[in-house]
Amino acid sequence: MALLPDQQAAVAHVGSNARLIAGPGTGKTFVLTGRVVSLVNERGVKAEEILILTFTRAATQELKERCQTALGDQAHQPHIATLHSFALRQLLRNSNLIPTLPAPLRIADDWEERYIIHEDLGGMLDRPVKEVRKAFNLLSADWESLTDIQPVQDPQFVGTWRQHREVYGYTLRAELVYELKRALEQVGDFKLDAPIAHQLVDEYQDLNRCDLAVIRALAARGMELFIAGDDDQSIYGFRKAHPDGIRNFLTDYPGAADLPLRICVRCDSKILDIAQFVASLDPSRLAKDLKPREGAAPGIVHLVRYQDQYAEADGIAQACAQLLASGNYEPHDILILLRSDWMGAYSRPIVEALSGRGLPVALPGDDLLDTEYARLALALLRLCSNRGDSLAWRTVLQLRGNQLGAKAVGAVYELALAKGCRFSDALLSILADPNLVARFGQRIADEVKAVVTVLDASCPPPPKAGAQVDDAELQMQVKQAIEAITTAAIGQPEVRLPVRDHLLELASTWSAKNIGELLAAVETTNDQLEQAVKRNNINLLTMHRAKGLTAKAVFIAVAEEETIPGRHTGGDEIGDERRLLYVLLTRARHFLCISYCDRRGDQQGRLAGSLTRHLTPFLRDSPLRPITRDQFLSSPELGGSSGRK
């Protein structure tokens, strides 16, 4: 596909920092890939001296695939990573210079935070888990916004947490970027793992103050900075991201070029018009001249008012059936989007209505790696990589069906405190002398011995000193370990095979040459922000998961004041909610249906307790006029039939 003139100008720009303002569907990823190719093939820049930082694992993989295809069989490729995985790699390389983190550097993932760290601290402090989570959220906000990072308002929590992290030897994901920022600024000998001449940053509007400080510290090392994003699509206020970062870029980096992309090649004209109306409600947004592609169709946009959530669900299901019957849509061409879905309150009626018509529907659900079977396999893989991984040992004790409960685990923890050692070292002490722990000692020792036997039989042998092993052989060893560990951990094939295949896919995707590389991909990924669309299904997602996705047809349900902007929303949060709606509107290419109800029988939202609902204020003054269910289902694009099936 040929570059448009404004895309070509962005691809070819060199000589100064630059800001690419890329609205929805304007070809941002296309330009980033083209820029890499131009730097390598036309400017003579070494591919390995190009760093691309992304926001999600999905974006990282897409850019890797595009760059590999565009650059061909070159020996080197650009470094492409999420900011968190980049931070982890640099901290690992310089770990001897960073005394503030437990060594070796081990990142607790989402499951370990929730089911080990939060649960343990709740028990130790005699607090509900939700209170522990709130305390961690305050810590995370301090790191992300660079405010006072000494939360003196709760020293008991901080002291207990720091003791717990020393015993288990972990670092929280939320700490990574902050620690990199501090190291770049304070450690004179801190060195990156590769020289970098050009730094490209995707989704710049989603960076918080700490992220931005890291980008500035990297740029200060002499890199040319090229950032891409759109202030209208800044939707991660919950992690302290703010559109001012991209809005103020030209001031923050004097002399930087401004490179706007003006043509949306995704959305038909009516869809783009209503999206632009919503974005323009923000008086602080950057001025844009975003236009549909030449020859774009008008597209279809409806605002439908239903009596209640059951009528809404039935109307959406029938509309989906009629779209599929037209022959112009496959199930995966349809997205149904919800602002939130606590306990399935909003998705349940829609899923039931779709299923009642025999239509395939997929919900994101829990990540496969969060099942107990998968967690056990993952913990054993971690022990293959490091027999001293205390969180992994703890997970094994918790999940292996060994009848060692919280009291036994607590006894190991107390022994670790008494000996001033890690949890894993305490376990090895018990293996050598079960009498160190009264009552549970022999059972703990037997369990540790059984796990060591599994590891000895399943893990790749350590490389011999001086031996040369090619990458293909190393990758094969990782796959063999996955096969052996999942077989040892999970008995039932119907459960084991999906877990095994998922881990094999991850290993292949990341070209993991050892188990540590596979685990690093898991540890630095926030699955709540990753997209999960299943083919041959109508996909129903909450809104934050839909960013980066597109579909021929999009249904935005529950577009009500009580959910968009929602309860107790004010200040900057209003802007986040308006931008979130804009992002969702621009997921649609040809067909867009927005719906709301007069009454809704749930207890969520800002007016919890009231059945009455109201159209979101972001659309009240729009040119759209609400139509009824029957008017919608009898429209020409749906085949003109409004009868119930």
MARMAR-568855 format. One record per residue (C-alpha): x, y, z. Coordinates in nm, 4 decimals. Layout:
<sites>
       px       py       pz
        X        Y        Z
...
</sites>
This chain:
<sites>
       px       py       pz
   0.0000   0.0000   0.0000
   0.1419   0.3370  -0.1030
   0.2047   0.6017   0.1583
  -0.0182   0.9080   0.1597
   0.1669   1.2432   0.1374
   0.1457   1.3221   0.5101
   0.2525   0.9653   0.5937
   0.5485   0.9963   0.3573
   0.6576   1.3214   0.5235
   0.6494   1.1525   0.8651
   0.8414   0.8484   0.7450
   1.1177   1.0574   0.5873
   1.1643   1.3131   0.8671
   1.5098   1.3204   1.0286
   1.7251   1.5782   1.1998
   1.5119   1.6646   1.5007
   1.2725   1.5188   1.7524
   0.9205   1.4882   1.6153
   0.5598   1.4430   1.7209
   0.3286   1.2370   1.5008
  -0.0349   1.3236   1.5720
  -0.2139   1.0138   1.4480
  -0.5901   0.9980   1.4885
  -0.7829   0.6716   1.4617
  -0.7338   0.4861   1.1358
  -0.4678   0.7243   1.0024
  -0.1999   0.4563   0.9650
   0.0159   0.5157   1.2733
   0.1596   0.1616   1.2797
   0.2099   0.1783   0.9016
   0.4142   0.4966   0.9474
   0.6196   0.3587   1.2375
   0.7100   0.0525   1.0298
   0.7871   0.2686   0.7258
   1.0077   0.4920   0.9368
   1.2136   0.1950   1.0567
   1.2591   0.0764   0.6974
   1.3556   0.4285   0.5835
   1.6101   0.4695   0.8635
   1.7722   0.1339   0.7858
   1.7557   0.1205   0.4069
   1.7825   0.4878   0.3151
   1.9679   0.6510   0.6052
   2.2074   0.3668   0.6861
   2.1010   0.3404   1.0519
   2.1715   0.0016   1.2060
   1.8444  -0.1735   1.2911
   1.9743  -0.2697   1.6354
   2.0265   0.1008   1.7127
   1.6510   0.1651   1.6831
   1.4328   0.1294   1.9934
   1.0530   0.1165   1.9688
   0.8573   0.1377   2.2937
   0.4939   0.0277   2.2919
   0.2117   0.0153   2.5430
   0.0816  -0.3416   2.5128
   0.2137  -0.6861   2.4257
  -0.0222  -0.7014   2.1271
   0.1208  -0.3785   1.9837
   0.4738  -0.5077   2.0394
   0.4054  -0.8281   1.8510
   0.2307  -0.6502   1.5624
   0.5248  -0.4135   1.5145
   0.7749  -0.6993   1.5368
   0.5944  -0.8924   1.2663
   0.5622  -0.5878   1.0411
   0.9268  -0.4877   1.0800
   1.0496  -0.8413   1.0179
   0.8386  -0.8617   0.7024
   0.9477  -0.5182   0.5799
   1.3183  -0.5595   0.6560
   1.3377  -0.9163   0.5308
   1.6113  -1.1572   0.6345
   1.8448  -0.9026   0.7862
   2.0711  -1.0265   1.0620
   1.9452  -0.7623   1.3055
   1.6059  -0.6184   1.3900
   1.5089  -0.3105   1.5927
   1.4516  -0.3499   1.9645
   1.0733  -0.3496   2.0164
   0.9309  -0.3834   2.3676
   0.6719  -0.2576   2.6098
   0.8086   0.0092   2.8409
   0.7806  -0.2293   3.1373
   0.9714  -0.5122   2.9665
   1.2366  -0.2631   2.8496
   1.2693  -0.1367   3.2073
   1.3045  -0.4910   3.3386
   1.5781  -0.5725   3.0857
   1.7803  -0.2617   3.1753
   1.7392  -0.3153   3.5493
   1.8514  -0.6775   3.5160
   2.1591  -0.5678   3.3240
   2.2491  -0.3136   3.5950
   2.1128  -0.4982   3.8988
   2.4452  -0.4745   4.0843
   2.4093  -0.0946   4.0775
   2.0559  -0.0862   4.2251
   2.0487  -0.1687   4.5980
   1.6834  -0.0716   4.6461
   1.5330  -0.3880   4.4914
   1.5530  -0.7483   4.6148
   1.8065  -0.9513   4.4155
   1.7831  -1.1370   4.1886
   1.5198  -0.9179   4.0258
   1.1910  -1.1113   4.0196
   0.8622  -0.9522   3.9114
   0.5421  -1.0628   4.0816
   0.2722  -1.1057   3.8190
  -0.0983  -1.0237   3.8524
  -0.1977  -1.3622   3.9968
   0.0833  -1.3607   4.2534
  -0.0054  -1.0074   4.3591
  -0.3704  -1.0976   4.4065
  -0.3554  -1.4487   4.5538
  -0.0296  -1.4422   4.7488
   0.0826  -1.0882   4.8262
  -0.2577  -0.9287   4.8854
  -0.3934  -1.2317   5.0717
  -0.0854  -1.2607   5.2931
  -0.0786  -0.8928   5.3835
  -0.4504  -0.8969   5.4518
  -0.3990  -1.1788   5.7002
  -0.0912  -1.0233   5.8600
  -0.2587  -0.6850   5.9039
  -0.6060  -0.8241   5.9745
  -0.7489  -0.6175   5.6889
  -0.9833  -0.7071   5.4021
  -0.8068  -0.7724   5.0725
  -0.9831  -0.4711   4.9177
  -0.8134  -0.2470   5.1761
  -0.4747  -0.3977   5.0910
  -0.5435  -0.3415   4.7214
  -0.6344   0.0204   4.7948
  -0.3055   0.0699   4.9798
  -0.1114  -0.0719   4.6844
  -0.3040   0.1530   4.4468
  -0.1877   0.4537   4.6493
   0.1723   0.3332   4.6263
   0.1372   0.2778   4.2518
  -0.0129   0.6249   4.2043
   0.2876   0.7743   4.3836
   0.5301   0.5942   4.1542
   0.3359   0.6753   3.8375
   0.2716   1.0431   3.9096
   0.6087   1.1108   4.0793
   0.4422   1.2502   4.3880
   0.5667   1.1826   4.7410
   0.6707   0.8178   4.7355
   0.6900   0.7914   5.1154
   0.3320   0.7004   5.2126
   0.3734   0.7952   5.5775
  -0.0021   0.7810   5.6199
   0.0246   0.3996   5.6543
   0.3708   0.3026   5.7838
   0.2381  -0.0284   5.9225
   0.1328  -0.1382   5.5750
   0.4612  -0.0272   5.4162
   0.6710  -0.1977   5.6849
   0.4795  -0.5250   5.6601
   0.4964  -0.5196   5.2802
   0.8726  -0.4536   5.2728
   0.9297  -0.7425   5.5157
   0.7126  -0.9699   5.3007
   0.8940  -0.8739   4.9788
   1.2321  -0.9473   5.1381
   1.1225  -1.2930   5.2493
   0.9791  -1.3744   4.9063
   1.2280  -1.1677   4.7056
   0.9927  -0.9966   4.4591
   0.9445  -0.6601   4.2930
   0.6058  -0.5248   4.1853
   0.5476  -0.4512   3.8179
   0.4337  -0.1006   3.9099
   0.7826  -0.0284   4.0484
   0.9756  -0.1114   3.7316
   0.9508   0.2121   3.5359
   0.9990   0.4227   3.8484
   1.3157   0.2324   3.9395
   1.4480   0.2713   3.5836
   1.3749   0.6431   3.5975
   1.5571   0.6777   3.9272
   1.8547   0.4729   3.8051
   1.8897   0.6715   3.4816
   1.8964   0.9938   3.6821
   2.1046   0.8864   3.9817
   2.3441   0.6094   3.8742
   2.6296   0.7444   3.6652
   2.7487   0.3996   3.5556
   2.4010   0.2816   3.4470
   2.4380   0.1482   3.0919
   2.1744   0.0405   2.8420
   2.2053  -0.3056   2.6933
   2.2595  -0.1623   2.3434
   2.3511   0.1741   2.1864
   2.0414   0.3570   2.0612
   2.0372   0.6302   1.7973
   1.6617   0.6549   1.7363
   1.3862   0.6142   1.9922
   1.0282   0.5670   1.8638
   0.7470   0.5758   2.1197
   0.3981   0.4519   2.0360
   0.0783   0.5657   2.2145
   0.2566   0.8593   2.3765
  -0.0723   0.9938   2.5115
  -0.0981   0.6876   2.7402
   0.2235   0.7609   2.9304
   0.2139   0.8926   3.2855
   0.4595   1.1353   3.4396
   0.7003   0.8616   3.5415
   0.6947   0.7083   3.1920
   0.7566   1.0513   3.0394
   1.0522   1.1081   3.2708
   1.2091   0.7831   3.1476
   1.1619   0.8879   2.7842
   1.3248   1.2236   2.8590
   1.6166   1.0578   3.0398
   1.6716   0.8247   2.7439
   1.6483   1.1111   2.4937
   1.9070   1.3021   2.6953
   2.1560   1.0314   2.6004
   2.1611   1.1618   2.2447
   1.8778   0.9686   2.0809
   1.6530   1.1262   1.8203
   1.2999   1.0990   1.9574
   0.9958   1.0262   1.7394
   0.6688   0.9945   1.9293
   0.3280   0.8940   1.7966
  -0.0175   0.9226   1.9439
  -0.3380   1.1207   1.9752
  -0.4503   1.3246   2.2743
  -0.8121   1.2389   2.1890
  -0.7314   0.8742   2.2680
  -0.5796   0.9194   2.6147
  -0.7947   0.6848   2.8261
  -0.5690   0.5464   3.0995
  -0.6212   0.8028   3.3709
  -0.6472   0.5193   3.6235
  -0.2704   0.4719   3.5794
  -0.2160   0.8499   3.5910
  -0.1755   0.8939   3.2150
  -0.2776   1.2392   3.0909
  -0.3039   1.3933   2.7419
  -0.0889   1.6899   2.8477
   0.2186   1.4776   2.7747
   0.1559   1.4727   2.4007
  -0.0053   1.8163   2.3978
   0.3034   1.9778   2.5536
   0.5620   1.7834   2.3533
   0.6661   2.0755   2.1328
   0.7242   2.2855   2.4441
   0.9035   2.0063   2.6306
   1.1316   1.9421   2.3307
   1.2032   2.2793   2.1649
   1.2689   2.2549   1.7934
   1.0680   1.9344   1.7534
   0.8730   1.8925   1.4301
   0.4940   1.8530   1.4245
   0.3750   1.5850   1.1819
  -0.0040   1.5418   1.1720
  -0.1791   1.2610   0.9851
  -0.5062   1.3916   0.8445
  -0.6741   1.1055   0.6565
  -0.8716   0.8371   0.8392
  -0.8764   0.5274   0.6200
  -1.0837   0.3228   0.8653
  -1.4164   0.4884   0.9422
  -1.6899   0.5747   0.6971
  -1.7812   0.9430   0.6981
  -2.0862   0.9420   0.9282
  -1.9006   0.7372   1.1880
  -1.6087   0.9778   1.1794
  -1.8464   1.2761   1.2041
  -2.0117   1.1598   1.5270
  -1.6743   1.0647   1.6749
  -1.5343   1.4084   1.5919
  -1.8364   1.5695   1.7566
  -1.7599   1.3877   2.0822
  -1.3871   1.4698   2.0674
  -1.4607   1.8374   2.0004
  -1.6417   1.8685   2.3330
  -1.2954   1.8987   2.4884
  -1.1819   2.2630   2.4553
  -0.8205   2.1659   2.5418
  -0.7688   1.9146   2.2624
  -0.5131   1.9703   1.9909
  -0.6720   2.1140   1.6781
  -0.7076   1.8530   1.4040
  -0.8261   1.8419   1.0463
  -0.9196   1.4741   1.0380
  -1.1012   1.3683   0.7218
  -1.2348   1.0406   0.5821
  -1.0476   0.8730   0.2983
  -1.1291   0.9791  -0.0554
  -1.4356   0.7953  -0.1767
  -1.5377   0.6831   0.1723
  -1.8940   0.5541   0.1994
  -2.1385   0.7409   0.4258
  -2.1578   0.4462   0.6636
  -2.4398   0.3609   0.9023
  -2.4901   0.5162   1.2455
  -2.7891   0.4590   1.4734
  -2.8760   0.5759   1.8234
  -3.1388   0.3373   1.9612
  -3.3500   0.3903   2.2727
  -3.4854   0.0764   2.4395
  -3.7380   0.0250   2.7160
  -3.5075  -0.1854   2.9353
  -3.1963  -0.4020   2.9242
  -3.3844  -0.7078   2.8014
  -3.5253  -0.5203   2.5036
  -3.1778  -0.3824   2.4382
  -3.0219  -0.7306   2.4507
  -3.2891  -0.8737   2.2221
  -3.2512  -0.5847   1.9764
  -2.8723  -0.6258   1.9617
  -2.9031  -1.0029   1.9156
  -3.1583  -0.9697   1.6350
  -2.9516  -0.7009   1.4626
  -2.6462  -0.9288   1.4784
  -2.8495  -1.2140   1.3312
  -2.9671  -0.9927   1.0465
  -2.6151  -0.8664   0.9744
  -2.4865  -1.2234   0.9576
  -2.7805  -1.3284   0.7399
  -2.6914  -1.0554   0.4908
  -2.3767  -1.2469   0.3960
  -2.1609  -0.9358   0.4361
  -2.0439  -1.0114   0.7896
  -1.8731  -1.2970   0.9723
  -1.9252  -1.3267   1.3501
  -1.5776  -1.1838   1.4250
  -1.6667  -0.8760   1.2185
  -1.8948  -0.7693   1.5056
  -1.7837  -0.6129   1.8351
  -2.0191  -0.5412   2.1264
  -1.8630  -0.2963   2.3713
  -1.9496  -0.2124   2.7319
  -1.8028   0.0577   2.9546
  -1.7852  -0.1881   3.2446
  -1.9345  -0.5214   3.3372
  -1.9119  -0.5829   3.7100
  -2.0284  -0.9388   3.7881
  -2.1668  -0.9688   3.4347
  -2.4552  -0.7327   3.5074
  -2.4514  -0.5796   3.1593
  -2.3155  -0.8658   2.9492
  -2.5407  -1.1415   3.0834
  -2.8666  -1.0369   2.9124
  -2.6818  -0.9789   2.5828
  -2.5022  -1.3146   2.5969
  -2.8279  -1.4916   2.6779
  -3.0050  -1.3188   2.3885
  -2.7271  -1.4054   2.1416
  -2.7051  -1.7647   2.2621
  -3.0825  -1.7959   2.2446
  -3.0587  -1.7256   1.8731
  -2.7770  -1.9740   1.8286
  -2.5166  -1.7035   1.7659
  -2.1571  -1.7692   1.8787
  -2.0369  -1.5172   2.1364
  -1.7056  -1.4842   2.3204
  -1.6262  -1.2989   2.6414
  -1.2659  -1.2228   2.7387
  -1.3055  -1.4193   3.0627
  -1.0096  -1.5048   3.2832
  -0.6682  -1.5418   3.1304
  -0.5807  -1.9074   3.0739
  -0.2632  -1.8609   3.2773
  -0.4703  -1.7610   3.5794
  -0.6239  -2.1070   3.6209
  -0.4796  -2.3053   3.9097
  -0.3538  -2.5787   3.6761
  -0.1636  -2.3265   3.4665
  -0.0312  -2.1442   3.7725
   0.1181  -2.4680   3.9035
   0.2866  -2.5379   3.5689
   0.4128  -2.1799   3.5519
   0.5538  -2.2017   3.9060
   0.7409  -2.5219   3.8186
   0.8817  -2.3536   3.5072
   1.0000  -2.0681   3.7262
   1.1755  -2.3180   3.9505
   1.3404  -2.4655   3.6406
   1.4816  -2.1198   3.5763
   1.5710  -2.0524   3.9411
   1.5442  -2.3110   4.2200
   1.5588  -2.0233   4.4696
   1.2376  -1.8534   4.3444
   1.0433  -1.8120   4.6674
   0.7150  -1.7004   4.5108
   0.7233  -2.0055   4.2847
   0.7833  -2.2381   4.5798
   0.4981  -2.0725   4.7635
   0.2668  -2.1233   4.4639
   0.3637  -2.4914   4.4419
   0.2913  -2.5467   4.8107
  -0.0416  -2.3701   4.7712
  -0.1632  -2.5523   4.4592
  -0.0146  -2.9028   4.4441
  -0.2836  -3.0732   4.6527
  -0.0401  -3.1641   4.9295
  -0.2674  -3.0723   5.2227
  -0.0214  -2.8084   5.3401
  -0.2428  -2.5187   5.4394
  -0.1920  -2.1633   5.5566
  -0.0522  -2.2676   5.8953
   0.2237  -2.4751   5.7369
   0.3126  -2.1925   5.4988
   0.3069  -1.9504   5.7903
   0.5498  -2.1703   5.9794
   0.7958  -2.1577   5.6875
   0.7564  -1.7782   5.6722
   0.8296  -1.7448   6.0445
   1.1374  -1.9656   6.0091
   1.2613  -1.7441   5.7249
   1.2174  -1.4359   5.9436
   1.3969  -1.6014   6.2349
   1.6890  -1.7104   6.0165
   1.6975  -1.3842   5.8157
   1.6692  -1.5743   5.4880
   1.4360  -1.6208   5.1903
   1.1326  -1.8497   5.1933
   1.3078  -2.0898   4.9529
   1.6123  -2.1140   5.1819
   1.3857  -2.1909   5.4763
   1.2316  -2.4765   5.2767
   1.5744  -2.6229   5.2029
   1.6591  -2.5977   5.5724
   1.3452  -2.7945   5.6541
   1.4377  -3.0538   5.3905
   1.7708  -3.1004   5.5697
   1.6167  -3.0961   5.9189
   1.2366  -3.1432   5.9397
   1.2512  -3.0839   6.3156
   1.3021  -2.7111   6.2517
   0.9248  -2.6830   6.2158
   0.7133  -2.8656   6.4688
   0.4102  -3.0580   6.3459
   0.4517  -2.9750   5.9731
   0.8244  -3.0345   5.9228
   0.8228  -3.3859   5.7773
   0.5279  -3.3185   5.5461
   0.6983  -3.0044   5.4162
   1.0245  -3.1914   5.3630
   0.8474  -3.4706   5.1735
   0.6762  -3.2173   4.9483
   0.9982  -3.0302   4.8707
   1.1699  -3.3593   4.7868
   0.8834  -3.4570   4.5522
   0.8988  -3.1230   4.3703
   1.2775  -3.1459   4.3293
   1.2308  -3.4889   4.1710
   0.9882  -3.3390   3.9164
   1.2284  -3.0555   3.8384
   1.5258  -3.2872   3.7950
   1.3314  -3.4919   3.5412
   1.1779  -3.2001   3.3488
   1.4127  -2.9011   3.3335
   1.6700  -2.8382   3.0579
   2.0240  -2.9349   3.1635
   2.2503  -2.6399   3.2391
   2.4872  -2.5587   2.9507
   2.8358  -2.7001   2.9823
   3.1139  -2.4489   3.0310
   3.2353  -2.3214   2.6954
   2.9747  -2.5160   2.4980
   2.8261  -2.3438   2.1942
   2.4532  -2.4044   2.1489
   2.2658  -2.2391   1.8623
   1.9432  -2.0495   1.9153
   1.7263  -2.3167   1.7525
   1.8509  -2.5802   1.9970
   1.7930  -2.3502   2.2944
   1.4389  -2.2748   2.1781
   1.3739  -2.6477   2.1372
   1.4902  -2.7096   2.4948
   1.2397  -2.4516   2.6204
   0.9586  -2.6267   2.4320
   1.0640  -2.9657   2.5688
   1.0602  -2.8261   2.9220
   0.7088  -2.6879   2.8685
   0.5946  -3.0314   2.7487
   0.7507  -3.2114   3.0454
   0.6378  -2.9652   3.3110
   0.2760  -2.9459   3.1957
   0.2632  -3.3262   3.1823
   0.3963  -3.3487   3.5378
   0.1717  -3.0731   3.6726
  -0.1609  -3.1407   3.5008
  -0.3135  -3.4839   3.4708
  -0.6253  -3.4295   3.2610
  -0.5437  -3.3906   2.8880
  -0.8439  -3.1649   2.8277
  -0.6947  -2.9172   3.0762
  -0.3266  -2.9812   3.0089
  -0.3265  -2.9392   2.6320
  -0.4675  -2.5815   2.6189
  -0.2172  -2.4716   2.8848
   0.0700  -2.6451   2.7051
  -0.0266  -2.4985   2.3681
  -0.0599  -2.1486   2.5121
   0.2853  -2.1653   2.6702
   0.4342  -2.3074   2.3500
   0.2769  -2.0225   2.1545
   0.4239  -1.7661   2.3942
   0.7663  -1.9278   2.3678
   0.7466  -1.9224   1.9889
   0.6138  -1.5654   1.9729
   0.8956  -1.4321   2.1881
   1.1620  -1.6660   2.0408
   1.2502  -1.7619   2.3973
   1.5986  -1.9140   2.4189
   1.5585  -1.9965   2.7864
   1.2748  -2.0211   3.0333
   1.3708  -1.6868   3.1869
   1.2917  -1.5091   2.8583
   0.9525  -1.6776   2.8430
   0.8758  -1.5759   3.2010
   0.9856  -1.2165   3.1443
   0.7107  -1.1802   2.8824
   0.4527  -1.3020   3.1337
   0.5849  -1.0947   3.4223
   0.5808  -0.7572   3.2459
   0.2423  -0.7806   3.0765
  -0.0732  -0.6270   3.2174
  -0.3420  -0.8599   3.0808
  -0.6181  -0.6141   3.1736
  -0.4993  -0.3923   2.8880
  -0.4508  -0.6628   2.6267
  -0.6950  -0.7330   2.3455
  -0.8555  -1.0761   2.3180
  -1.0705  -1.1286   2.0091
  -1.1751  -1.4791   1.9077
  -1.2414  -1.5634   1.5466
  -1.5757  -1.7065   1.4408
  -1.7398  -1.5395   1.7404
  -1.9209  -1.2172   1.8082
  -1.6851  -1.0586   2.0615
  -1.8173  -0.8801   2.3688
  -1.5537  -0.6690   2.5441
  -1.5245  -0.3969   2.8018
  -1.4076  -0.0715   2.6527
  -1.0444  -0.0529   2.7663
  -0.9754  -0.3909   2.6044
  -1.1085  -0.2684   2.2691
  -0.8442  -0.0040   2.2076
  -0.6383  -0.1063   1.9067
  -0.9172  -0.3208   1.7630
  -1.1458  -0.2514   1.4686
  -1.4549  -0.4218   1.3284
  -1.6944  -0.3805   1.0414
  -1.9830  -0.3466   1.2889
  -1.9709  -0.2111   1.6431
  -2.2484  -0.2021   1.9031
  -2.1892   0.0296   2.2002
  -2.4411  -0.0737   2.4626
  -2.5394   0.0958   2.7905
  -2.4435   0.4414   2.6592
  -2.5991   0.6039   2.9645
  -2.5014   0.8869   3.1936
  -2.4966   0.6419   3.4818
  -2.2095   0.4484   3.3206
  -2.0546   0.7029   3.0799
  -1.9186   0.9057   3.2592
  -2.0473   0.7003   3.5536
  -2.0804   0.7401   3.9252
  -1.8634   0.9742   4.1308
  -1.6851   1.1001   3.8200
  -1.5458   1.4510   3.8070
  -1.2460   1.6628   3.7128
  -0.9979   1.4881   3.4855
  -1.2075   1.1702   3.4968
  -1.4751   1.3359   3.2823
  -1.2170   1.3894   3.0098
  -1.1071   1.0278   3.0333
  -1.4639   0.9064   2.9899
  -1.5309   1.1341   2.6935
  -1.2112   1.0203   2.5235
  -1.2997   0.6585   2.5960
  -1.6293   0.6997   2.4131
  -1.4429   0.8600   2.1218
  -1.2080   0.5626   2.1022
  -1.5008   0.3214   2.1007
  -1.6885   0.5079   1.8301
  -1.3830   0.4932   1.6047
  -1.3513   0.1147   1.6315
  -1.6329   0.0888   1.3740
  -1.5568   0.0865   1.0051
  -1.8996   0.0702   0.8401
  -2.1792   0.0071   1.0926
  -2.2221   0.1706   1.4336
  -2.5108   0.1267   1.6747
  -2.5220   0.3097   2.0091
  -2.7944   0.2103   2.2540
  -2.9355   0.3132   2.5895
  -3.2409   0.2322   2.8013
  -3.5163   0.4301   2.9720
  -3.5025   0.1912   3.2670
  -3.2452  -0.0619   3.3785
  -3.2873  -0.3132   3.6576
  -2.9346  -0.3093   3.7997
  -2.7691  -0.1404   4.0943
  -2.4600   0.0031   3.9275
  -2.3667   0.3523   3.8286
  -2.3816   0.7008   3.9704
  -2.7545   0.6761   4.0420
  -2.7438   0.3290   4.1989
  -3.0831   0.2403   4.3410
  -3.2807   0.4194   4.0683
  -3.4178   0.2296   3.7700
  -3.4339   0.5399   3.5509
  -3.1537   0.5842   3.2982
  -3.0462   0.8727   3.0738
  -2.8502   0.9072   2.7521
  -2.4827   0.9890   2.8091
  -2.4329   1.3673   2.8152
  -2.1609   1.3307   2.5522
  -2.4300   1.2564   2.2911
  -2.7238   1.4666   2.4107
  -2.6426   1.7607   2.1861
  -2.5179   1.5519   1.8958
  -2.6935   1.5458   1.5562
  -2.8065   1.1872   1.6277
  -3.1744   1.1409   1.7093
  -3.2875   0.8322   1.9009
  -3.4991   0.5748   1.7189
  -3.7014   0.2862   1.8561
  -3.6176  -0.0831   1.8425
  -3.8659  -0.1466   1.5610
  -3.7385   0.1475   1.3563
  -3.3839   0.0205   1.3970
  -3.4537  -0.3417   1.3078
  -3.6651  -0.2473   1.0058
  -3.3947  -0.0208   0.8609
  -3.2785  -0.1146   0.5076
  -2.9263  -0.2111   0.6133
  -3.0707  -0.4758   0.8468
  -3.2951  -0.6299   0.5875
  -3.6127  -0.4484   0.6838
  -3.7501  -0.7097   0.9259
  -3.8367  -0.6144   1.2839
  -4.0198  -0.9275   1.3871
  -3.8914  -1.1404   1.6747
  -3.7368  -1.4704   1.5769
</sites>
